[in-house]
């Protein structure tokens, strides 16, 4: 059971880093058309989309805070695991 918790903690770390890298890719618009970005988007969108839906339900903003909130939630979940 301990191996499962550690594996899930590593998975959370990997997903967090993918969110960070994907966010950095958005600073250079030409990188958003790459296959790597599409793969990262497929991995992170199920996590970010519900946050974005709740966060921007009543208004729209020019800055998307859903990646930062997703990372905070993932860090919290990792803390619960370990």
N, C-alpha and C positions, 0 to 999 in steps of 0.2 A: 504494500500500500504506500510505503514511503517513496518507492521508485515512481509510482504514478503521480504523486504530488510534486515531486521534483521535475518530472517530465512536463507536467502541466505548467509549472512555473517557468521552465525554459520556453515552452510554447508561447506563453504570455509575453516573455521578453522578446521573442522573435517577432510576434505580431506588433508589439509596441515599436520596434525598430522599423518595421515595414511601414507603419503609419508615419513615422518621422521622415523616412526617405521619400515616401509618396508626397508628403507635404512639401518637401524641398523641391521635388520635381515640378510642382505647380508654379514655382518662381520662374522657371524657364519654359515658356509655352511650347516650344518645339519638342521637349521631352515628354509632354503629355500625349503625344501621338505614337509613342513607342509601344512595342509589345510588352516590355518589362512593366511599364506603367499600367497597362491593362490588366496584367496578372496581379500586380499589387492592389489595384482597384477591386478586382474580384475577391481578393482575400479580405480586404478591410471594409468594403462597403456594407456587408451585413452587420458590422459593428457600428459604423458611423451613421448609416441611414436613419435608424430609429432615433438617435440623438439629434440629428439634424432636423428630423420631422418635429420633435418636441420643441427644440430650441427656437426654430424659425416658424413656428405655427402661425403666429399673429403678425410677424413683421419680418422683413428681409434685411440682411446686413451685408456689407461689402466684405467683411472678414468672416471666414468660417471657423468657428471655435470648436466644432465637433471633433476634430482630431485631438486637440488638447484634452477635451473632456473624456474622450475614449481612452486616452492614455492614463488619465487619472483613475478612471474606473478599473482599468486593467491592473494598475498598481495596487488598488484596494483589494481586488480579487486575489492577486498574488499574495498579499499580506494575509488574507484569510486562509489561503492554502498552506502557507508555511507557518 
